[in-house]
Amino acid sequence: MKLRKIVADNVRGFRNNKGLSQEGLALDSGVDRAYVGRIERFEFSVSIDILEKLAKTLKVEPNLLLIKDAYKHSA
């Protein structure tokens, strides 16, 4: 599985677990909503800076966004 897909699945999964919309995640992290959508559809690879912003907003360690299905194991 491509890392881009793993990141996409984890961003979507953690976002859903937190009850956030794409727009809410985008606003809270200072990232464009369309960009968040493209990340979740794994159309764009995410920069380390954006990854850090998203992880902070999702309240997870950034490395968890790189581990397959990490969102399934979060409380």
C-alpha positions in Angstrom: 0.0 0.0 0.0 1.3 3.4 -0.9 2.2 5.8 2.0 0.0 8.5 0.5 -3.0 6.2 0.8 -2.1 5.3 4.4 -1.9 9.0 5.3 -5.2 9.7 3.6 -7.0 6.9 5.4 -5.5 8.0 8.8 -6.4 11.7 8.3 -10.0 10.7 7.4 -10.2 8.1 10.1 -8.9 10.3 12.9 -11.0 13.2 11.7 -14.1 11.1 11.7 -13.2 9.7 15.2 -13.0 13.3 16.5 -16.3 14.2 14.8 -14.7 16.8 12.6 -15.8 17.7 9.1 -13.2 18.4 6.5 -14.0 22.1 6.8 -13.6 21.9 10.6 -10.2 20.2 10.3 -9.1 22.7 7.7 -10.2 25.7 9.7 -8.7 24.4 13.0 -5.4 23.5 11.4 -5.1 26.5 9.0 -5.1 24.3 5.9 -7.3 25.0 2.9 -10.4 22.7 2.9 -10.0 21.7 -0.7 -6.4 20.6 0.2 -7.7 18.5 3.0 -10.1 16.8 0.6 -7.3 16.1 -1.9 -5.2 14.6 0.9 -8.0 12.4 1.9 -8.6 11.3 -1.7 -4.8 10.7 -1.9 -4.5 13.0 -4.8 -1.7 15.1 -3.2 1.2 14.1 -1.1 1.3 16.0 2.1 4.3 18.1 3.2 5.8 17.5 6.6 4.6 20.9 7.8 1.0 20.2 6.8 1.2 16.7 8.4 2.3 18.4 11.6 -0.6 20.9 11.5 -3.1 18.1 10.9 -1.7 15.9 13.6 -1.8 18.7 16.1 -5.4 19.5 15.3 -6.3 15.8 15.5 -4.4 15.5 18.8 -2.2 12.6 17.6 1.5 12.2 17.2 2.5 12.9 13.6 4.1 9.5 13.2 0.6 7.8 13.7 -0.5 9.3 10.4 2.1 7.1 8.7 1.1 3.8 10.3 -1.5 1.7 8.4 -4.9 1.8 10.1 -3.6 3.7 13.2 -6.9 5.5 13.5 -8.6 2.1 14.2 -6.6 1.6 17.3 -7.1 5.1 18.9 -9.4 5.7 21.8 
